[in-house]
């Protein structure tokens, strides 16, 4: 059975505080990108770190204006 290439992760928007779901690409490895919050439309910096031992990624969101 193949591992899903996209993993759904729930994070809190650093602007409005609402919980939002983002899709993380498992094949991309550690990465960072800008994604707009679907609730307030503010640009969030999303950083994804995959553990070397496997398991779910760590997803950190921050304000783009910091």
PDBQT receptor file of N, H, CA, C and O in Angstrom, charges set to zero:
ATOM      1  N   UNK A   1       0.838  -1.184   0.000  1.00  0.00    +0.000 N 
ATOM      2  CA  UNK A   1       0.000   0.000   0.000  1.00  0.00    +0.000 C 
ATOM      3  C   UNK A   1       0.879   1.241   0.000  1.00  0.00    +0.000 C 
ATOM      4  O   UNK A   1       1.810   1.345   0.799  1.00  0.00    +0.000 OA
ATOM      5  N   UNK A   2       0.586   2.186  -0.896  1.00  0.00    +0.000 N 
ATOM      6  H   UNK A   2      -0.170   2.101  -1.545  1.00  0.00    +0.000 HD
ATOM      7  CA  UNK A   2       1.392   3.390  -1.016  1.00  0.00    +0.000 C 
ATOM      8  C   UNK A   2       1.004   4.412   0.044  1.00  0.00    +0.000 C 
ATOM      9  O   UNK A   2      -0.147   4.474   0.475  1.00  0.00    +0.000 OA
ATOM     10  N   UNK A   3       1.985   5.213   0.458  1.00  0.00    +0.000 N 
ATOM     11  H   UNK A   3       2.920   5.163   0.108  1.00  0.00    +0.000 HD
ATOM     12  CA  UNK A   3       1.727   6.300   1.388  1.00  0.00    +0.000 C 
ATOM     13  C   UNK A   3       1.053   7.438   0.622  1.00  0.00    +0.000 C 
ATOM     14  O   UNK A   3       1.412   7.720  -0.522  1.00  0.00    +0.000 OA
ATOM     15  N   UNK A   4       0.085   8.085   1.250  1.00  0.00    +0.000 N 
ATOM     16  H   UNK A   4      -0.206   7.856   2.179  1.00  0.00    +0.000 HD
ATOM     17  CA  UNK A   4      -0.605   9.203   0.612  1.00  0.00    +0.000 C 
ATOM     18  C   UNK A   4       0.382  10.356   0.412  1.00  0.00    +0.000 C 
ATOM     19  O   UNK A   4       1.110  10.706   1.341  1.00  0.00    +0.000 OA
ATOM     20  N   UNK A   5       0.419  10.954  -0.791  1.00  0.00    +0.000 N 
ATOM     21  H   UNK A   5      -0.172  10.669  -1.546  1.00  0.00    +0.000 HD
ATOM     22  CA  UNK A   5       1.344  12.055  -1.033  1.00  0.00    +0.000 C 
ATOM     23  C   UNK A   5       0.938  13.348  -0.324  1.00  0.00    +0.000 C 
ATOM     24  O   UNK A   5       1.793  14.181  -0.023  1.00  0.00    +0.000 OA
ATOM     25  N   UNK A   6      -0.362  13.523  -0.055  1.00  0.00    +0.000 N 
ATOM     26  H   UNK A   6      -1.057  12.847  -0.300  1.00  0.00    +0.000 HD
ATOM     27  CA  UNK A   6      -0.827  14.724   0.640  1.00  0.00    +0.000 C 
ATOM     28  C   UNK A   6      -1.392  14.337   1.999  1.00  0.00    +0.000 C 
ATOM     29  O   UNK A   6      -2.182  13.401   2.120  1.00  0.00    +0.000 OA
ATOM     30  N   UNK A   7      -0.970  15.080   3.021  1.00  0.00    +0.000 N 
ATOM     31  H   UNK A   7      -0.328  15.841   2.923  1.00  0.00    +0.000 HD
ATOM     32  CA  UNK A   7      -1.405  14.826   4.390  1.00  0.00    +0.000 C 
ATOM     33  C   UNK A   7      -2.171  16.060   4.867  1.00  0.00    +0.000 C 
ATOM     34  O   UNK A   7      -1.671  17.180   4.762  1.00  0.00    +0.000 OA
ATOM     35  N   UNK A   8      -3.380  15.859   5.390  1.00  0.00    +0.000 N 
ATOM     36  H   UNK A   8      -3.786  14.950   5.476  1.00  0.00    +0.000 HD
ATOM     37  CA  UNK A   8      -4.157  16.968   5.947  1.00  0.00    +0.000 C 
ATOM     38  C   UNK A   8      -3.675  17.267   7.356  1.00  0.00    +0.000 C 
ATOM     39  O   UNK A   8      -3.551  16.366   8.185  1.00  0.00    +0.000 OA
ATOM     40  N   UNK A   9      -3.405  18.544   7.622  1.00  0.00    +0.000 N 
ATOM     41  H   UNK A   9      -3.506  19.276   6.948  1.00  0.00    +0.000 HD
ATOM     42  CA  UNK A   9      -2.982  18.973   8.950  1.00  0.00    +0.000 C 
ATOM     43  C   UNK A   9      -3.843  20.156   9.362  1.00  0.00    +0.000 C 
ATOM     44  O   UNK A   9      -4.124  21.035   8.548  1.00  0.00    +0.000 OA
ATOM     45  N   UNK A  10      -4.262  20.182  10.624  1.00  0.00    +0.000 N 
ATOM     46  H   UNK A  10      -4.033  19.468  11.285  1.00  0.00    +0.000 HD
ATOM     47  CA  UNK A  10      -5.025  21.311  11.133  1.00  0.00    +0.000 C 
ATOM     48  C   UNK A  10      -4.084  22.229  11.898  1.00  0.00    +0.000 C 
ATOM     49  O   UNK A  10      -3.331  21.786  12.765  1.00  0.00    +0.000 OA
ATOM     50  N   UNK A  11      -4.140  23.519  11.563  1.00  0.00    +0.000 N 
ATOM     51  H   UNK A  11      -4.752  23.878  10.859  1.00  0.00    +0.000 HD
ATOM     52  CA  UNK A  11      -3.304  24.533  12.213  1.00  0.00    +0.000 C 
ATOM     53  C   UNK A  11      -4.194  25.709  12.589  1.00  0.00    +0.000 C 
ATOM     54  O   UNK A  11      -5.320  25.820  12.105  1.00  0.00    +0.000 OA
ATOM     55  N   UNK A  12      -3.699  26.573  13.439  1.00  0.00    +0.000 N 
ATOM     56  H   UNK A  12      -2.784  26.483  13.833  1.00  0.00    +0.000 HD
ATOM     57  CA  UNK A  12      -4.422  27.789  13.813  1.00  0.00    +0.000 C 
ATOM     58  C   UNK A  12      -3.840  28.973  13.054  1.00  0.00    +0.000 C 
ATOM     59  O   UNK A  12      -2.622  29.152  13.017  1.00  0.00    +0.000 OA
ATOM     60  N   UNK A  13      -4.701  29.778  12.450  1.00  0.00    +0.000 N 
ATOM     61  H   UNK A  13      -5.690  29.633  12.479  1.00  0.00    +0.000 HD
ATOM     62  CA  UNK A  13      -4.231  30.968  11.727  1.00  0.00    +0.000 C 
ATOM     63  C   UNK A  13      -3.594  31.934  12.722  1.00  0.00    +0.000 C 
ATOM     64  O   UNK A  13      -4.196  32.239  13.752  1.00  0.00    +0.000 OA
ATOM     65  N   UNK A  14      -2.381  32.422  12.431  1.00  0.00    +0.000 N 
ATOM     66  H   UNK A  14      -1.892  32.174  11.594  1.00  0.00    +0.000 HD
ATOM     67  CA  UNK A  14      -1.719  33.345  13.355  1.00  0.00    +0.000 C 
ATOM     68  C   UNK A  14      -2.339  34.742  13.344  1.00  0.00    +0.000 C 
ATOM     69  O   UNK A  14      -1.977  35.571  14.179  1.00  0.00    +0.000 OA
ATOM     70  N   UNK A  15      -3.251  35.025  12.432  1.00  0.00    +0.000 N 
ATOM     71  H   UNK A  15      -3.544  34.353  11.753  1.00  0.00    +0.000 HD
ATOM     72  CA  UNK A  15      -3.926  36.323  12.371  1.00  0.00    +0.000 C 
ATOM     73  C   UNK A  15      -5.277  36.277  13.087  1.00  0.00    +0.000 C 
ATOM     74  O   UNK A  15      -5.504  37.023  14.040  1.00  0.00    +0.000 OA
ATOM     75  N   UNK A  16      -6.186  35.387  12.621  1.00  0.00    +0.000 N 
ATOM     76  H   UNK A  16      -6.002  34.781  11.847  1.00  0.00    +0.000 HD
ATOM     77  CA  UNK A  16      -7.545  35.370  13.162  1.00  0.00    +0.000 C 
ATOM     78  C   UNK A  16      -7.752  34.294  14.226  1.00  0.00    +0.000 C 
ATOM     79  O   UNK A  16      -8.755  34.325  14.938  1.00  0.00    +0.000 OA
ATOM     80  N   UNK A  17      -6.809  33.330  14.351  1.00  0.00    +0.000 N 
ATOM     81  H   UNK A  17      -5.994  33.305  13.772  1.00  0.00    +0.000 HD
ATOM     82  CA  UNK A  17      -6.896  32.302  15.368  1.00  0.00    +0.000 C 
ATOM     83  C   UNK A  17      -7.812  31.139  15.028  1.00  0.00    +0.000 C 
ATOM     84  O   UNK A  17      -7.912  30.188  15.803  1.00  0.00    +0.000 OA
ATOM     85  N   UNK A  18      -8.477  31.195  13.896  1.00  0.00    +0.000 N 
ATOM     86  H   UNK A  18      -8.396  31.967  13.266  1.00  0.00    +0.000 HD
ATOM     87  CA  UNK A  18      -9.384  30.115  13.518  1.00  0.00    +0.000 C 
ATOM     88  C   UNK A  18      -8.604  28.864  13.120  1.00  0.00    +0.000 C 
ATOM     89  O   UNK A  18      -7.536  28.969  12.517  1.00  0.00    +0.000 OA
ATOM     90  N   UNK A  19      -9.125  27.684  13.450  1.00  0.00    +0.000 N 
ATOM     91  H   UNK A  19      -9.993  27.599  13.940  1.00  0.00    +0.000 HD
ATOM     92  CA  UNK A  19      -8.486  26.455  12.983  1.00  0.00    +0.000 C 
ATOM     93  C   UNK A  19      -8.750  26.279  11.497  1.00  0.00    +0.000 C 
ATOM     94  O   UNK A  19      -9.886  26.413  11.042  1.00  0.00    +0.000 OA
ATOM     95  N   UNK A  20      -7.700  25.977  10.741  1.00  0.00    +0.000 N 
ATOM     96  H   UNK A  20      -6.777  25.868  11.111  1.00  0.00    +0.000 HD
ATOM     97  CA  UNK A  20      -7.815  25.763   9.302  1.00  0.00    +0.000 C 
ATOM     98  C   UNK A  20      -7.068  24.484   8.941  1.00  0.00    +0.000 C 
ATOM     99  O   UNK A  20      -6.138  24.081   9.639  1.00  0.00    +0.000 OA
ATOM    100  N   UNK A  21      -7.476  23.858   7.857  1.00  0.00    +0.000 N 
ATOM    101  H   UNK A  21      -8.231  24.186   7.290  1.00  0.00    +0.000 HD
ATOM    102  CA  UNK A  21      -6.830  22.643   7.380  1.00  0.00    +0.000 C 
ATOM    103  C   UNK A  21      -5.936  22.985   6.197  1.00  0.00    +0.000 C 
ATOM    104  O   UNK A  21      -6.352  23.685   5.274  1.00  0.00    +0.000 OA
ATOM    105  N   UNK A  22      -4.716  22.490   6.232  1.00  0.00    +0.000 N 
ATOM    106  H   UNK A  22      -4.378  21.922   6.982  1.00  0.00    +0.000 HD
ATOM    107  CA  UNK A  22      -3.790  22.678   5.119  1.00  0.00    +0.000 C 
ATOM    108  C   UNK A  22      -3.337  21.312   4.634  1.00  0.00    +0.000 C 
ATOM    109  O   UNK A  22      -3.297  20.355   5.408  1.00  0.00    +0.000 OA
ATOM    110  N   UNK A  23      -2.998  21.220   3.365  1.00  0.00    +0.000 N 
ATOM    111  H   UNK A  23      -3.030  21.997   2.736  1.00  0.00    +0.000 HD
ATOM    112  CA  UNK A  23      -2.481  19.972   2.803  1.00  0.00    +0.000 C 
ATOM    113  C   UNK A  23      -0.967  20.066   2.721  1.00  0.00    +0.000 C 
ATOM    114  O   UNK A  23      -0.427  21.033   2.186  1.00  0.00    +0.000 OA
ATOM    115  N   UNK A  24      -0.283  19.061   3.252  1.00  0.00    +0.000 N 
ATOM    116  H   UNK A  24      -0.722  18.275   3.687  1.00  0.00    +0.000 HD
ATOM    117  CA  UNK A  24       1.175  19.006   3.263  1.00  0.00    +0.000 C 
ATOM    118  C   UNK A  24       1.610  17.906   2.299  1.00  0.00    +0.000 C 
ATOM    119  O   UNK A  24       1.121  16.778   2.377  1.00  0.00    +0.000 OA
ATOM    120  N   UNK A  25       2.522  18.231   1.395  1.00  0.00    +0.000 N 
ATOM    121  H   UNK A  25       2.919  19.147   1.332  1.00  0.00    +0.000 HD
ATOM    122  CA  UNK A  25       3.020  17.271   0.406  1.00  0.00    +0.000 C 
ATOM    123  C   UNK A  25       4.119  16.420   1.031  1.00  0.00    +0.000 C 
ATOM    124  O   UNK A  25       5.208  16.914   1.322  1.00  0.00    +0.000 OA
ATOM    125  N   UNK A  26       3.825  15.141   1.234  1.00  0.00    +0.000 N 
ATOM    126  H   UNK A  26       2.940  14.740   0.997  1.00  0.00    +0.000 HD
ATOM    127  CA  UNK A  26       4.773  14.233   1.876  1.00  0.00    +0.000 C 
ATOM    128  C   UNK A  26       6.016  14.001   1.026  1.00  0.00    +0.000 C 
ATOM    129  O   UNK A  26       7.065  13.646   1.563  1.00  0.00    +0.000 OA
ATOM    130  N   UNK A  27       5.922  14.191  -0.275  1.00  0.00    +0.000 N 
ATOM    131  H   UNK A  27       5.070  14.479  -0.711  1.00  0.00    +0.000 HD
ATOM    132  CA  UNK A  27       7.073  13.954  -1.153  1.00  0.00    +0.000 C 
ATOM    133  C   UNK A  27       8.011  15.155  -1.223  1.00  0.00    +0.000 C 
ATOM    134  O   UNK A  27       9.094  15.042  -1.796  1.00  0.00    +0.000 OA
ATOM    135  N   UNK A  28       7.629  16.304  -0.656  1.00  0.00    +0.000 N 
ATOM    136  H   UNK A  28       6.749  16.395  -0.191  1.00  0.00    +0.000 HD
ATOM    137  CA  UNK A  28       8.440  17.519  -0.759  1.00  0.00    +0.000 C 
ATOM    138  C   UNK A  28       9.525  17.614   0.306  1.00  0.00    +0.000 C 
ATOM    139  O   UNK A  28      10.439  18.428   0.174  1.00  0.00    +0.000 OA
ATOM    140  N   UNK A  29       9.449  16.805   1.355  1.00  0.00    +0.000 N 
ATOM    141  H   UNK A  29       8.706  16.143   1.462  1.00  0.00    +0.000 HD
ATOM    142  CA  UNK A  29      10.427  16.909   2.438  1.00  0.00    +0.000 C 
ATOM    143  C   UNK A  29      10.214  18.188   3.229  1.00  0.00    +0.000 C 
ATOM    144  O   UNK A  29       9.131  18.772   3.195  1.00  0.00    +0.000 OA
ATOM    145  N   UNK A  30      11.254  18.628   3.949  1.00  0.00    +0.000 N 
ATOM    146  H   UNK A  30      12.134  18.154   3.977  1.00  0.00    +0.000 HD
ATOM    147  CA  UNK A  30      11.163  19.874   4.709  1.00  0.00    +0.000 C 
ATOM    148  C   UNK A  30      11.016  21.027   3.730  1.00  0.00    +0.000 C 
ATOM    149  O   UNK A  30      11.759  21.119   2.752  1.00  0.00    +0.000 OA
ATOM    150  N   UNK A  31      10.056  21.903   3.994  1.00  0.00    +0.000 N 
ATOM    151  H   UNK A  31       9.453  21.828   4.788  1.00  0.00    +0.000 HD
ATOM    152  CA  UNK A  31       9.799  23.006   3.077  1.00  0.00    +0.000 C 
ATOM    153  C   UNK A  31       9.104  24.141   3.805  1.00  0.00    +0.000 C 
ATOM    154  O   UNK A  31       8.645  23.972   4.935  1.00  0.00    +0.000 OA
ATOM    155  N   UNK A  32       9.026  25.285   3.167  1.00  0.00    +0.000 N 
ATOM    156  H   UNK A  32       9.399  25.422   2.249  1.00  0.00    +0.000 HD
ATOM    157  CA  UNK A  32       8.238  26.404   3.683  1.00  0.00    +0.000 C 
ATOM    158  C   UNK A  32       7.616  27.124   2.493  1.00  0.00    +0.000 C 
ATOM    159  O   UNK A  32       8.172  27.151   1.396  1.00  0.00    +0.000 OA
ATOM    160  N   UNK A  33       6.461  27.700   2.740  1.00  0.00    +0.000 N 
ATOM    161  H   UNK A  33       6.010  27.679   3.632  1.00  0.00    +0.000 HD
ATOM    162  CA  UNK A  33       5.732  28.383   1.681  1.00  0.00    +0.000 C 
ATOM    163  C   UNK A  33       4.722  29.336   2.295  1.00  0.00    +0.000 C 
ATOM    164  O   UNK A  33       4.483  29.304   3.503  1.00  0.00    +0.000 OA
ATOM    165  N   UNK A  34       4.126  30.188   1.461  1.00  0.00    +0.000 N 
ATOM    166  H   UNK A  34       4.320  30.214   0.481  1.00  0.00    +0.000 HD
ATOM    167  CA  UNK A  34       3.092  31.129   1.882  1.00  0.00    +0.000 C 
ATOM    168  C   UNK A  34       1.743  30.581   1.431  1.00  0.00    +0.000 C 
ATOM    169  O   UNK A  34       1.587  30.166   0.282  1.00  0.00    +0.000 OA
ATOM    170  N   UNK A  35       0.775  30.581   2.337  1.00  0.00    +0.000 N 
ATOM    171  H   UNK A  35       0.902  30.918   3.270  1.00  0.00    +0.000 HD
ATOM    172  CA  UNK A  35      -0.580  30.135   2.028  1.00  0.00    +0.000 C 
ATOM    173  C   UNK A  35      -1.558  31.121   2.657  1.00  0.00    +0.000 C 
ATOM    174  O   UNK A  35      -1.386  31.502   3.815  1.00  0.00    +0.000 OA
ATOM    175  N   UNK A  36      -2.576  31.535   1.918  1.00  0.00    +0.000 N 
ATOM    176  H   UNK A  36      -2.716  31.225   0.978  1.00  0.00    +0.000 HD
ATOM    177  CA  UNK A  36      -3.582  32.442   2.459  1.00  0.00    +0.000 C 
ATOM    178  C   UNK A  36      -4.548  31.689   3.359  1.00  0.00    +0.000 C 
ATOM    179  O   UNK A  36      -4.966  30.576   3.040  1.00  0.00    +0.000 OA
ATOM    180  N   UNK A  37      -4.901  32.297   4.483  1.00  0.00    +0.000 N 
ATOM    181  H   UNK A  37      -4.562  33.201   4.743  1.00  0.00    +0.000 HD
ATOM    182  CA  UNK A  37      -5.891  31.719   5.383  1.00  0.00    +0.000 C 
ATOM    183  C   UNK A  37      -7.243  31.715   4.667  1.00  0.00    +0.000 C 
ATOM    184  O   UNK A  37      -7.663  32.747   4.143  1.00  0.00    +0.000 OA
ATOM    185  N   UNK A  38      -7.928  30.569   4.638  1.00  0.00    +0.000 N 
ATOM    186  H   UNK A  38      -7.587  29.731   5.064  1.00  0.00    +0.000 HD
ATOM    187  CA  UNK A  38      -9.225  30.532   3.966  1.00  0.00    +0.000 C 
ATOM    188  C   UNK A  38     -10.329  31.279   4.725  1.00  0.00    +0.000 C 
ATOM    189  O   UNK A  38     -11.410  31.493   4.177  1.00  0.00    +0.000 OA
ATOM    190  N   UNK A  39     -10.074  31.676   5.968  1.00  0.00    +0.000 N 
ATOM    191  H   UNK A  39      -9.195  31.502   6.413  1.00  0.00    +0.000 HD
ATOM    192  CA  UNK A  39     -11.071  32.395   6.757  1.00  0.00    +0.000 C 
ATOM    193  C   UNK A  39     -10.902  33.906   6.604  1.00  0.00    +0.000 C 
ATOM    194  O   UNK A  39     -11.848  34.606   6.245  1.00  0.00    +0.000 OA
ATOM    195  N   UNK A  40      -9.683  34.412   6.880  1.00  0.00    +0.000 N 
ATOM    196  H   UNK A  40      -8.914  33.843   7.171  1.00  0.00    +0.000 HD
ATOM    197  CA  UNK A  40      -9.469  35.872   6.864  1.00  0.00    +0.000 C 
ATOM    198  C   UNK A  40      -8.631  36.347   5.678  1.00  0.00    +0.000 C 
ATOM    199  O   UNK A  40      -8.442  37.551   5.504  1.00  0.00    +0.000 OA
ATOM    200  N   UNK A  41      -8.134  35.430   4.871  1.00  0.00    +0.000 N 
ATOM    201  H   UNK A  41      -8.288  34.453   5.013  1.00  0.00    +0.000 HD
ATOM    202  CA  UNK A  41      -7.362  35.720   3.648  1.00  0.00    +0.000 C 
ATOM    203  C   UNK A  41      -5.973  36.306   3.893  1.00  0.00    +0.000 C 
ATOM    204  O   UNK A  41      -5.322  36.749   2.947  1.00  0.00    +0.000 OA
ATOM    205  N   UNK A  42      -5.512  36.318   5.131  1.00  0.00    +0.000 N 
ATOM    206  H   UNK A  42      -6.041  35.959   5.900  1.00  0.00    +0.000 HD
ATOM    207  CA  UNK A  42      -4.173  36.834   5.435  1.00  0.00    +0.000 C 
ATOM    208  C   UNK A  42      -3.114  35.803   5.018  1.00  0.00    +0.000 C 
ATOM    209  O   UNK A  42      -3.362  34.599   5.096  1.00  0.00    +0.000 OA
ATOM    210  N   UNK A  43      -1.930  36.270   4.575  1.00  0.00    +0.000 N 
ATOM    211  H   UNK A  43      -1.728  37.247   4.512  1.00  0.00    +0.000 HD
ATOM    212  CA  UNK A  43      -0.876  35.348   4.151  1.00  0.00    +0.000 C 
ATOM    213  C   UNK A  43      -0.129  34.748   5.346  1.00  0.00    +0.000 C 
ATOM    214  O   UNK A  43       0.468  35.477   6.138  1.00  0.00    +0.000 OA
ATOM    215  N   UNK A  44      -0.164  33.424   5.471  1.00  0.00    +0.000 N 
ATOM    216  H   UNK A  44      -0.649  32.831   4.828  1.00  0.00    +0.000 HD
ATOM    217  CA  UNK A  44       0.521  32.719   6.559  1.00  0.00    +0.000 C 
ATOM    218  C   UNK A  44       1.803  32.088   6.018  1.00  0.00    +0.000 C 
ATOM    219  O   UNK A  44       1.803  31.518   4.927  1.00  0.00    +0.000 OA
ATOM    220  N   UNK A  45       2.886  32.189   6.773  1.00  0.00    +0.000 N 
ATOM    221  H   UNK A  45       2.886  32.652   7.659  1.00  0.00    +0.000 HD
ATOM    222  CA  UNK A  45       4.103  31.445   6.447  1.00  0.00    +0.000 C 
ATOM    223  C   UNK A  45       3.946  30.055   7.043  1.00  0.00    +0.000 C 
ATOM    224  O   UNK A  45       3.742  29.916   8.249  1.00  0.00    +0.000 OA
ATOM    225  N   UNK A  46       4.038  29.029   6.211  1.00  0.00    +0.000 N 
ATOM    226  H   UNK A  46       4.203  29.143   5.231  1.00  0.00    +0.000 HD
ATOM    227  CA  UNK A  46       3.881  27.643   6.663  1.00  0.00    +0.000 C 
ATOM    228  C   UNK A  46       5.236  26.949   6.533  1.00  0.00    +0.000 C 
ATOM    229  O   UNK A  46       5.807  26.911   5.443  1.00  0.00    +0.000 OA
ATOM    230  N   UNK A  47       5.753  26.402   7.628  1.00  0.00    +0.000 N 
ATOM    231  H   UNK A  47       5.289  26.433   8.514  1.00  0.00    +0.000 HD
ATOM    232  CA  UNK A  47       7.013  25.657   7.619  1.00  0.00    +0.000 C 
ATOM    233  C   UNK A  47       6.705  24.214   7.999  1.00  0.00    +0.000 C 
ATOM    234  O   UNK A  47       6.049  23.954   9.008  1.00  0.00    +0.000 OA
ATOM    235  N   UNK A  48       7.188  23.275   7.181  1.00  0.00    +0.000 N 
ATOM    236  H   UNK A  48       7.721  23.486   6.362  1.00  0.00    +0.000 HD
ATOM    237  CA  UNK A  48       6.925  21.857   7.400  1.00  0.00    +0.000 C 
ATOM    238  C   UNK A  48       8.253  21.146   7.636  1.00  0.00    +0.000 C 
ATOM    239  O   UNK A  48       9.184  21.277   6.842  1.00  0.00    +0.000 OA
ATOM    240  N   UNK A  49       8.336  20.396   8.729  1.00  0.00    +0.000 N 
ATOM    241  H   UNK A  49       7.579  20.289   9.374  1.00  0.00    +0.000 HD
ATOM    242  CA  UNK A  49       9.532  19.623   9.050  1.00  0.00    +0.000 C 
ATOM    243  C   UNK A  49       9.124  18.175   9.278  1.00  0.00    +0.000 C 
ATOM    244  O   UNK A  49       8.262  17.884  10.107  1.00  0.00    +0.000 OA
ATOM    245  N   UNK A  50       9.756  17.266   8.530  1.00  0.00    +0.000 N 
ATOM    246  H   UNK A  50      10.456  17.502   7.856  1.00  0.00    +0.000 HD
ATOM    247  CA  UNK A  50       9.481  15.831   8.652  1.00  0.00    +0.000 C 
ATOM    248  C   UNK A  50      10.524  15.194   9.552  1.00  0.00    +0.000 C 
ATOM    249  O   UNK A  50      11.716  15.422   9.350  1.00  0.00    +0.000 OA
ATOM    250  N   UNK A  51      10.114  14.395  10.552  1.00  0.00    +0.000 N 
ATOM    251  H   UNK A  51       9.145  14.210  10.717  1.00  0.00    +0.000 HD
ATOM    252  CA  UNK A  51      11.087  13.727  11.424  1.00  0.00    +0.000 C 
ATOM    253  C   UNK A  51      11.852  12.651  10.649  1.00  0.00    +0.000 C 
ATOM    254  O   UNK A  51      11.286  11.988   9.780  1.00  0.00    +0.000 OA
ATOM    255  N   UNK A  52      13.123  12.481  10.961  1.00  0.00    +0.000 N 
ATOM    256  H   UNK A  52      13.583  13.020  11.667  1.00  0.00    +0.000 HD
ATOM    257  CA  UNK A  52      13.953  11.497  10.259  1.00  0.00    +0.000 C 
ATOM    258  C   UNK A  52      13.521  10.065  10.566  1.00  0.00    +0.000 C 
ATOM    259  O   UNK A  52      13.784   9.160   9.775  1.00  0.00    +0.000 OA
ATOM    260  N   UNK A  53      12.865   9.851  11.698  1.00  0.00    +0.000 N 
ATOM    261  H   UNK A  53      12.651  10.587  12.340  1.00  0.00    +0.000 HD
ATOM    262  CA  UNK A  53      12.436   8.503  12.079  1.00  0.00    +0.000 C 
ATOM    263  C   UNK A  53      11.051   8.150  11.533  1.00  0.00    +0.000 C 
ATOM    264  O   UNK A  53      10.503   7.096  11.857  1.00  0.00    +0.000 OA
ATOM    265  N   UNK A  54      10.492   9.030  10.708  1.00  0.00    +0.000 N 
ATOM    266  H   UNK A  54      10.937   9.886  10.445  1.00  0.00    +0.000 HD
ATOM    267  CA  UNK A  54       9.154   8.792  10.183  1.00  0.00    +0.000 C 
ATOM    268  C   UNK A  54       8.097   9.378  11.098  1.00  0.00    +0.000 C 
ATOM    269  O   UNK A  54       8.415   9.924  12.155  1.00  0.00    +0.000 OA
ATOM    270  N   UNK A  55       6.866   9.267  10.703  1.00  0.00    +0.000 N 
ATOM    271  H   UNK A  55       6.608   8.823   9.845  1.00  0.00    +0.000 HD
ATOM    272  CA  UNK A  55       5.766   9.820  11.488  1.00  0.00    +0.000 C 
ATOM    273  C   UNK A  55       5.252  11.099  10.879  1.00  0.00    +0.000 C 
ATOM    274  O   UNK A  55       5.697  11.513   9.809  1.00  0.00    +0.000 OA
ATOM    275  N   UNK A  56       4.310  11.729  11.564  1.00  0.00    +0.000 N 
ATOM    276  H   UNK A  56       3.948  11.393  12.433  1.00  0.00    +0.000 HD
ATOM    277  CA  UNK A  56       3.695  12.944  11.023  1.00  0.00    +0.000 C 
ATOM    278  C   UNK A  56       4.655  14.133  11.074  1.00  0.00    +0.000 C 
ATOM    279  O   UNK A  56       5.567  14.167  11.900  1.00  0.00    +0.000 OA
ATOM    280  N   UNK A  57       4.445  15.099  10.193  1.00  0.00    +0.000 N 
ATOM    281  H   UNK A  57       3.704  15.072   9.522  1.00  0.00    +0.000 HD
ATOM    282  CA  UNK A  57       5.323  16.269  10.179  1.00  0.00    +0.000 C 
ATOM    283  C   UNK A  57       4.974  17.251  11.287  1.00  0.00    +0.000 C 
ATOM    284  O   UNK A  57       3.888  17.202  11.866  1.00  0.00    +0.000 OA
ATOM    285  N   UNK A  58       5.915  18.140  11.569  1.00  0.00    +0.000 N 
ATOM    286  H   UNK A  58       6.796  18.179  11.099  1.00  0.00    +0.000 HD
ATOM    287  CA  UNK A  58       5.662  19.289  12.425  1.00  0.00    +0.000 C 
ATOM    288  C   UNK A  58       5.354  20.448  11.493  1.00  0.00    +0.000 C 
ATOM    289  O   UNK A  58       6.137  20.750  10.593  1.00  0.00    +0.000 OA
ATOM    290  N   UNK A  59       4.211  21.100  11.706  1.00  0.00    +0.000 N 
ATOM    291  H   UNK A  59       3.574  20.854  12.437  1.00  0.00    +0.000 HD
ATOM    292  CA  UNK A  59       3.810  22.229  10.870  1.00  0.00    +0.000 C 
ATOM    293  C   UNK A  59       3.735  23.471  11.756  1.00  0.00    +0.000 C 
ATOM    294  O   UNK A  59       3.013  23.491  12.753  1.00  0.00    +0.000 OA
ATOM    295  N   UNK A  60       4.485  24.498  11.385  1.00  0.00    +0.000 N 
ATOM    296  H   UNK A  60       5.072  24.481  10.575  1.00  0.00    +0.000 HD
ATOM    297  CA  UNK A  60       4.534  25.736  12.130  1.00  0.00    +0.000 C 
ATOM    298  C   UNK A  60       4.021  26.854  11.237  1.00  0.00    +0.000 C 
ATOM    299  O   UNK A  60       4.493  27.010  10.111  1.00  0.00    +0.000 OA
ATOM    300  N   UNK A  61       3.062  27.633  11.722  1.00  0.00    +0.000 N 
ATOM    301  H   UNK A  61       2.678  27.507  12.636  1.00  0.00    +0.000 HD
ATOM    302  CA  UNK A  61       2.557  28.765  10.946  1.00  0.00    +0.000 C 
ATOM    303  C   UNK A  61       2.915  30.066  11.663  1.00  0.00    +0.000 C 
ATOM    304  O   UNK A  61       2.903  30.134  12.892  1.00  0.00    +0.000 OA
ATOM    305  N   UNK A  62       3.227  31.083  10.889  1.00  0.00    +0.000 N 
ATOM    306  H   UNK A  62       3.236  31.028   9.891  1.00  0.00    +0.000 HD
ATOM    307  CA  UNK A  62       3.592  32.377  11.450  1.00  0.00    +0.000 C 
ATOM    308  C   UNK A  62       3.006  33.480  10.567  1.00  0.00    +0.000 C 
ATOM    309  O   UNK A  62       2.626  33.244   9.420  1.00  0.00    +0.000 OA
ATOM    310  N   UNK A  63       2.945  34.659  11.113  1.00  0.00    +0.000 N 
ATOM    311  H   UNK A  63       3.254  34.851  12.045  1.00  0.00    +0.000 HD
ATOM    312  CA  UNK A  63       2.469  35.809  10.345  1.00  0.00    +0.000 C 
ATOM    313  C   UNK A  63       3.511  36.154   9.281  1.00  0.00    +0.000 C 
ATOM    314  O   UNK A  63       4.715  36.051   9.515  1.00  0.00    +0.000 OA
ATOM    315  N   UNK A  64       3.039  36.554   8.139  1.00  0.00    +0.000 N 
ATOM    316  H   UNK A  64       2.061  36.637   7.948  1.00  0.00    +0.000 HD
ATOM    317  CA  UNK A  64       3.936  36.944   7.049  1.00  0.00    +0.000 C 
ATOM    318  C   UNK A  64       4.527  38.326   7.276  1.00  0.00    +0.000 C 
ATOM    319  O   UNK A  64       5.522  38.680   6.643  1.00  0.00    +0.000 OA
ATOM    320  N   UNK A  65       3.932  39.121   8.173  1.00  0.00    +0.000 N 
ATOM    321  H   UNK A  65       3.124  38.834   8.688  1.00  0.00    +0.000 HD
ATOM    322  CA  UNK A  65       4.406  40.483   8.394  1.00  0.00    +0.000 C 
ATOM    323  C   UNK A  65       5.368  40.596   9.573  1.00  0.00    +0.000 C 
ATOM    324  O   UNK A  65       5.742  41.708   9.948  1.00  0.00    +0.000 OA
ATOM    325  N   UNK A  66       5.783  39.466  10.173  1.00  0.00    +0.000 N 
ATOM    326  H   UNK A  66       5.479  38.562   9.869  1.00  0.00    +0.000 HD
ATOM    327  CA  UNK A  66       6.736  39.489  11.295  1.00  0.00    +0.000 C 
ATOM    328  C   UNK A  66       8.155  39.652  10.802  1.00  0.00    +0.000 C 
ATOM    329  O   UNK A  66       9.087  39.693  11.605  1.00  0.00    +0.000 OA
TER     330      UNK A  66
